[in-house]
């Protein structure tokens, strides 16, 4: 296990919330734990999929599974379940919210008005 990977306790909480592993047919698929650890590495570092360390496996498989789970709405129930569990334990402070404005894009026309000999009238 690498630094930043899920601990056994974390994995035990997360495992039942994930879709079941598909039966072995054809090419063997990556274990869900390995995939989640790879996805968490990408999210933690902000790196592109192509920079996923080789210890996790080939990056296209991870990106594909992430997209597939995103389209299948796998992530929202996981978040809700983990939040509910943490709330029961008193580990969440619902008064604290963090919004990172660095990822909010402005419309192209929000850059400002025309410059030149137009003067403000007081």
N, C-alpha and C positions, 0 to 999 in steps of 0.2 A: 504494500500500500504506500502510495506517495503522499507527500504533504499536500493537503487540500482535498484529498479523496475522501469519500464517505467513510465514516467509522462503521464498525459492525452495528452499533446501536442505531445510528442514523439509517443505515441500510435496512435494518429490521423494521423500522417505522415506515420506510418508503416502499419497500418491496410489494406489500399487498395492494398498494394504490396504483401500481403500473399494470398495463395490459399483460395477459399471460404470454409466456414465450411460445412462439410458433413451433409446431412439431418439426423434427429434423427431416427436411426434404431438400435434396440438392445441397447447395453450398451451406456450410454451417454458419449460423448467425452469431453475432457477438452477444455475450451475456449482457443482460440489462444493466447490471451494476457497472460494468466497464463502459457501456455507452453513456450512462448518466454521469459517471466521473469525467468522461471526455467532454460532454456537454457543459458540465460545471466548469471545467478548465477554460473552455472558450468564453463562457459568460464572465468568469472571474478576471480573465486577462484582457478581454476585448479584442483578441487576435482573430484574424480570419480563419475559416475552417482549414485552409491549406497549411496553416502553421501548427495544427494539432500535433503534439509530440508522438513519435512513432510507438512509444510504449503503450498507447491506447489502441492503435491500429490505424487502418487507412481512413483518411478523413471523409471520403465520399459516403461511406456507410453511416457515419455519425450524422452528417448533415442530412442525409436522406431520412434517417429514422427520426431526427428532430422535426423535420418538416412534416413527416407522416403523422407523428404524434400531435403536432400543432394543428393540422387539419382535422384530426380526429377528436380534438378538444380534450386531450389527455391531461394537459397541464392545469387548467383552471380547477378541476376537482381536487387535484393534488394540493394546490395552494390552499384551497378552502379547508381541506381536511387538516393539513399541518397547522394552519392558523387557528382553527378551532381547538386543536389539541394544545397548542401553546397558550391560547387564551384561558383554557380550563386550568392550566398550571400557573396562571398569573405571570407568564413570561412576555406578554405583549402589552405595550402602552399605546392605546388607541388615540391618545392625544398628540402623539408625535407622528408627523408625516414629513416625508422628504420627496421633493420633486426636483429632479435634475434638469434645469432649463437648458443645459448645453445640448440636449438632443432634440429640442423643439425647433423645427425649422420655420422660419418666417416666409411668407409669400414673397415672390420675387419683386412685387411692387411695394413691399414694405421697406425698401432700402432708402426711401426719402423722396422728397419732391424735387421739382426742377430747380436748378440753381441758375443764377444769372442776374439780370437786372430787374427781377421782380422783387419789390421791397415790401416789407410788412407795413401795413397801415395801423397806426395806433388809435 
